[in-house]
């Protein structure tokens, strides 16, 4: 009887152990299912974040507010036909007759405001100008650079390559900045009247030659007392007609 009771107790113990093991397995599956259900929306949310972060954000490019330099030359609310050439863009008509008046269709540049004869703002207008290239203009219509390294009293008279720019109010065809060969015309600040006065009064001491920067000739006149008056008379004549000039080769002012 004791052995039979022991066998029954052992069976019960095994049954309890089997029940506990099955319960443990079932609880593990339920936990995995719950983990999967909760992790799925998180992964979806993570994917959505990832996909969004890979897209390049769109930023609207701000328009430039910088005012062009030519605007300072353009009077505001003036007549369009009287604007400087830098304030407009014109359709060039190269078929016009040289030296004759021609009409050109023009349009104001950005940031430029002008009006017509009726004080109404406009963008498109016409201008009348003489048909000629910029380098064919009169010398009073452009400004050129000066050279200080050429001789103005040489024979033949030297030329130099100058850069010329058309004045703001002048209209012409082609480039408004152009090169041009000009005669040497620079001055070092020497006055013809001063040189002549020194030659007449103190020419015997070489003052006129010293003033013009010709110190060798000045020393010669000084130590020879003006060649006993002969050099003085000759220099008065030469300076008077402009044959003797500054030693640096510049012109009198």
C-alpha positions as CSV (number, residue, x, y, z in Angstrom):
1,X,0.0,0.0,0.0
2,X,2.9,2.4,0.8
3,X,4.4,1.7,-2.6
4,X,1.1,2.4,-4.3
5,X,0.7,5.7,-2.5
6,X,4.3,6.7,-3.5
7,X,3.5,6.0,-7.2
8,X,0.4,8.1,-7.1
9,X,2.2,11.0,-5.4
10,X,4.9,10.7,-8.1
11,X,2.3,10.9,-10.9
12,X,0.7,13.9,-9.3
13,X,4.1,15.6,-9.0
14,X,4.8,14.9,-12.7
15,X,1.4,16.2,-13.7
16,X,2.0,19.4,-11.8
17,X,5.4,19.8,-13.4
18,X,3.9,19.1,-16.9
19,X,1.2,21.7,-16.2
20,X,3.7,24.3,-15.0
21,X,5.9,23.7,-18.1
22,X,3.0,24.1,-20.5
23,X,1.9,27.2,-18.7
24,X,5.4,28.7,-19.0
25,X,5.5,27.9,-22.7
26,X,2.1,29.5,-23.3
27,X,3.0,32.6,-21.4
28,X,6.2,32.9,-23.5
29,X,4.3,32.8,-26.7
30,X,1.8,35.4,-25.5
31,X,4.6,37.7,-24.5
32,X,6.3,37.3,-28.0
33,X,3.0,38.1,-29.7
34,X,2.5,41.2,-27.6
35,X,6.0,42.3,-28.3
36,X,5.5,41.8,-32.0
37,X,2.3,43.7,-32.1
38,X,3.8,46.6,-30.2
39,X,7.0,46.7,-32.2
40,X,5.3,46.7,-35.6
41,X,3.9,50.2,-35.4
42,X,7.1,51.5,-33.8
43,X,9.1,50.1,-36.8
44,X,6.5,51.6,-39.2
45,X,6.9,55.0,-37.4
46,X,10.7,54.6,-37.6
47,X,10.5,53.9,-41.3
48,X,8.3,57.0,-41.8
49,X,10.9,59.1,-39.9
50,X,13.7,57.6,-41.9
51,X,11.9,58.2,-45.2
52,X,11.1,61.8,-44.2
53,X,14.6,62.6,-43.2
54,X,16.0,61.4,-46.5
55,X,14.0,64.0,-48.4
56,X,15.9,67.3,-49.0
57,X,14.0,70.2,-47.4
58,X,12.8,72.8,-49.8
59,X,13.8,76.4,-49.1
60,X,12.7,79.2,-51.3
61,X,15.6,81.2,-52.7
62,X,15.3,84.8,-51.5
63,X,15.4,87.3,-54.2
64,X,18.5,89.5,-54.3
65,X,17.9,93.0,-52.8
66,X,21.2,94.4,-53.9
67,X,20.8,97.5,-56.0
68,X,23.0,97.6,-59.2
69,X,25.7,100.3,-59.3
70,X,24.3,101.9,-62.5
71,X,21.2,103.0,-60.5
72,X,23.2,105.9,-59.0
73,X,23.5,107.4,-62.5
74,X,19.8,107.1,-63.2
75,X,17.5,110.0,-62.1
76,X,14.3,108.8,-60.6
77,X,11.0,109.7,-62.3
78,X,12.7,111.7,-65.1
79,X,12.0,111.4,-68.8
80,X,12.9,108.0,-70.2
81,X,14.3,109.5,-73.4
82,X,16.8,111.6,-71.3
83,X,18.2,108.8,-69.2
84,X,22.0,108.1,-69.5
85,X,22.9,105.2,-71.8
86,X,23.9,103.1,-68.7
87,X,20.3,103.1,-67.6
88,X,18.7,101.5,-70.6
89,X,19.1,98.7,-73.1
90,X,18.5,99.5,-76.8
91,X,18.1,97.4,-79.9
92,X,21.2,98.4,-82.0
93,X,20.4,99.4,-85.6
94,X,23.7,99.1,-87.5
95,X,21.9,99.7,-90.8
96,X,21.5,103.4,-90.1
97,X,23.2,105.9,-92.3
98,X,26.4,107.4,-90.8
99,X,26.0,110.9,-89.6
100,X,22.2,110.9,-89.9
101,X,19.6,110.9,-87.1
102,X,18.3,107.4,-86.3
103,X,15.6,106.0,-84.0
104,X,16.3,103.2,-81.6
105,X,13.9,101.1,-79.5
106,X,15.0,101.0,-75.8
107,X,13.9,99.6,-72.5
108,X,14.9,100.7,-69.0
109,X,17.0,98.4,-66.9
110,X,15.8,96.8,-63.6
111,X,15.4,99.2,-60.7
112,X,15.1,102.2,-63.0
113,X,12.0,104.3,-63.0
114,X,11.1,106.9,-65.6
115,X,8.1,108.6,-67.1
116,X,6.9,109.8,-70.5
117,X,5.7,113.3,-71.6
118,X,2.4,112.7,-69.8
119,X,4.2,111.9,-66.5
120,X,3.1,108.2,-66.9
121,X,5.6,105.5,-65.9
122,X,6.9,103.5,-68.8
123,X,9.4,100.9,-69.6
124,X,9.6,100.8,-73.4
125,X,10.4,104.0,-75.3
126,X,12.4,105.3,-78.3
127,X,15.4,107.7,-78.5
128,X,16.9,109.7,-81.4
129,X,20.7,109.8,-81.8
130,X,23.3,110.4,-84.5
131,X,24.3,107.2,-86.3
132,X,28.1,106.9,-85.4
133,X,30.4,104.7,-83.4
134,X,31.7,105.8,-80.1
135,X,35.3,106.1,-81.3
136,X,34.0,108.5,-84.1
137,X,32.7,111.1,-81.6
138,X,34.1,114.5,-81.2
139,X,37.0,114.8,-78.7
140,X,34.7,116.8,-76.4
141,X,32.3,113.9,-76.1
142,X,34.7,111.5,-74.3
143,X,37.5,111.6,-71.7
144,X,40.8,109.8,-72.1
145,X,43.7,108.8,-69.8
146,X,46.9,110.8,-69.9
147,X,50.4,109.5,-70.2
148,X,53.3,110.9,-68.1
149,X,56.1,109.0,-69.7
150,X,56.2,110.4,-73.2
151,X,57.9,113.5,-74.6
152,X,55.7,116.3,-75.8
153,X,58.6,118.3,-77.3
154,X,60.1,115.5,-79.4
155,X,60.1,115.7,-83.2
156,X,58.1,114.1,-84.5
157,X,55.7,114.5,-81.6
158,X,55.1,111.2,-79.8
159,X,51.8,109.4,-79.4
160,X,50.6,107.1,-76.7
161,X,47.8,104.5,-76.4
162,X,45.0,106.0,-74.3
163,X,41.8,104.5,-72.9
164,X,38.8,106.7,-73.6
165,X,35.4,106.6,-72.0
166,X,32.3,108.3,-73.5
167,X,30.6,110.9,-71.3
168,X,27.4,109.7,-69.6
169,X,24.9,111.8,-71.5
170,X,26.2,110.9,-75.0
171,X,24.6,108.1,-77.0
172,X,26.6,106.2,-79.6
173,X,27.1,102.7,-81.2
174,X,29.6,100.1,-80.1
175,X,31.7,100.0,-77.0
176,X,31.6,103.1,-74.8
177,X,35.2,102.4,-73.6
178,X,37.8,102.1,-76.4
179,X,41.5,102.6,-77.1
180,X,42.9,105.5,-79.1
181,X,46.3,106.8,-80.1
182,X,46.7,110.4,-78.9
183,X,49.5,112.9,-79.0
184,X,51.4,113.4,-75.8
185,X,49.8,116.3,-74.0
186,X,50.6,116.0,-70.3
187,X,52.0,118.8,-68.2
188,X,54.3,118.8,-65.2
189,X,52.9,122.1,-63.9
190,X,55.4,124.5,-65.5
191,X,54.1,127.9,-66.6
192,X,55.3,129.5,-69.8
193,X,54.9,133.0,-68.4
194,X,57.0,132.2,-65.4
195,X,59.8,130.7,-67.5
196,X,59.8,133.8,-69.9
197,X,59.8,136.2,-66.9
198,X,62.8,134.4,-65.4
199,X,64.6,134.4,-68.7
200,X,64.2,138.1,-69.1
201,X,65.1,139.1,-65.6
202,X,67.4,136.5,-64.2
203,X,68.3,134.6,-67.4
204,X,72.0,135.6,-67.0
205,X,72.2,133.5,-63.8
206,X,70.4,130.5,-65.4
207,X,67.3,130.9,-63.3
208,X,65.0,130.1,-66.3
209,X,66.9,126.8,-67.0
210,X,66.9,125.8,-63.3
211,X,63.2,126.4,-63.2
212,X,62.6,124.2,-66.2
213,X,64.7,121.4,-64.7
214,X,67.6,121.9,-67.1
215,X,70.3,122.2,-64.4
216,X,73.3,121.5,-66.7
217,X,72.4,124.4,-69.0
218,X,71.6,126.5,-65.9
219,X,75.1,125.9,-64.5
220,X,76.6,126.8,-67.8
221,X,74.8,130.1,-68.0
222,X,75.6,130.8,-64.3
223,X,79.3,130.4,-64.6
224,X,79.5,132.2,-68.0
225,X,77.4,135.0,-66.8
226,X,74.8,134.2,-69.4
227,X,77.4,134.1,-72.2
228,X,77.9,137.8,-71.6
229,X,74.2,138.4,-72.5
230,X,74.2,136.3,-75.6
231,X,72.7,133.2,-74.0
232,X,70.1,135.4,-72.2
233,X,68.9,136.9,-75.5
234,X,68.8,133.5,-77.2
235,X,66.9,131.9,-74.3
236,X,64.3,134.7,-74.3
237,X,63.7,134.0,-78.0
238,X,63.6,130.2,-77.6
239,X,61.3,130.3,-74.6
240,X,59.2,133.0,-76.2
241,X,58.4,130.8,-79.2
242,X,58.0,127.7,-77.1
243,X,61.0,125.9,-78.5
244,X,62.6,125.4,-75.1
245,X,60.3,123.5,-72.7
246,X,60.4,121.6,-69.4
247,X,63.1,119.0,-69.1
248,X,60.6,116.2,-68.4
249,X,59.1,116.7,-71.8
250,X,55.8,118.0,-70.6
251,X,53.8,121.0,-71.9
252,X,53.5,124.4,-70.4
253,X,50.3,125.2,-68.6
